[in-house]
Amino acid sequence: MKLCVVGVGYVGLVSGACFAEAGNHVTCVDSDARKIDGLRQGIIPIYERGLEEIVRSTAKTGRLRFTTDLKEGVDHSDIILLAVGTPMAPDGSADLDGVCAAARELASHLLEYRIIVMKSTVPVGTHETLSRIIRSHTSVPFDYVSNPEFLKEGAAVEDFMRPDRIIIGTASQRARDTMAELYKPFMRKSKRVLFMDPASAEMTKYAANGMLATRISFMNEIAMLCEQMGADVESVRQGLGSDSRIGSAFLFPGVGFGGSCFPKDIHALIHMGRASGREMPLVEAVWRVNMAARDRFADRVVRYCRDLRQSECALAVWGLAFKANTDDIRESPAVYCVRRFVEAGIKVRAYDPQAGPATAAVLKGGLDLCQDAYSMLDGCDGLVVLTDWPEFRTPDFEVIRARLREPVVFDGRNLYDPDSVSRAGLKYFGVGRSARCRSDAVGGRDDRAEPL
């Protein structure tokens, strides 16, 4: 098939590249000429495992092209996918200005029937708004499809190639059949396509992210209670996750969720509820707990530094991205905590495999970026772990102890076994961890990835 993808951010670039990998001919369009020029040269603007290889290989074969000319993309496509950003507006709603502008422009270029597919996360009812906009600018027939993405940053390529499910919201049988054919290469083992109306498809995206964010905040609230009551949240998590009705995914306490998706979608849900006269008290509580988790952890570290009674406290920080395997720092709990440390007068040395430059730009030089996770520890008064990168999961605690000036580890992701840390002569502070923790309590972390 011939596809046009409008918007070359996380969703657009991953979708375009993966569709091209499946044999389709894809034209990616973006108004950012610098980004398009870079992509033509093989420069990938985001870090996502496996993406660079696919972009370069499909571009080399000619199945993936990049342009700033929307007319070119529309003319050379059967299906137009909108992946334009929908950032959070000041009132918490999703800002649809970019999406609406793209709809108006593509409508002006329509010469014959096209299927227009919404990949961006948009409020319920957007299908009516955009259809009305397109009809007001053209008499050419089209079908609208709501096809929300469910990709996890850090595993987006894998998720696209082997999706849990594909949601297709449309009232058109023609569009339904075409979309089923488009996704057929990704359904070889079993069919996981769910058809519904566009409004339900739009709501499904928000409901899914709201549920996942709720699980994270629930465990953070339980972790806070565990600290008060002397229980170990890791044991509680394992006991809770072993219930087949609940499962273990997204039950990891820590410094809270972040990224481009959960925070924005939580606020959009709250705004949609208020706009329709329906309060969303549970969703509002999810966000309050998330911010409390960040503040509680940051407060503990700041109090520790103040108690040292030194003229200057220095901390080593591992991790700045909002999660592992991405360079994304949008709404990153790690960056939030580092900002709190800097504001408290603490000297911060930080290392992240991918997100260092972006963080330095945001904090405007408020921290020292390091290129090595161990040498940066020399003379520091503690190590703070804020992102669960794989390389941080099994560190050499003896080396950490030898290099630190003060033998303290603050584990914001509960990556470590407290007994192992203690045996190396280090004090350990996790999230919701009891002094009576068992050494075999720490499980794997493979399901920590969060969606876009």
Secondary structure, 3 states (H helix, E strand, C coil): CEEEEECCCHHHHHHHHHHHHCCCEEEEECCCHHHHHHHHCCCCCCCCCCHHHHHHHHHHHCCEEEECCHHHHHHCCCEEEECCCCCECCCCCECCHHHHHHHHHHHHHCCCCEEEEECCCCCCCHHHHHHHHHHHHCCCCEEEEECCCCCECCCHHHHHHCCCCEEEECCCHHHHHHHHHHCHHHCCCCCCEEEECHHHHHHHHHHHHHHHHHHHHHHHHHHHHHHHHCCCHHHHHHHHHCCCCCCCCCCCCCCCCCCCCHHHHHHHHHHHHHHCCCCCHHHHHHHHHHHHHHHHHHHHHHHHHHHCCCCCCEEEEECCCCCCCCCCCCCCHHHHHHHHHHHCCCEEEEECCCCHHHHHHHHCCCCEECCCCCHHHCCCCCEEECCCCHHHCCCCHHHHHHHCCCCEEEECCCCCCHHHHHHCCCEEECCCCCCCCCCCCCCCCCCCCCEC
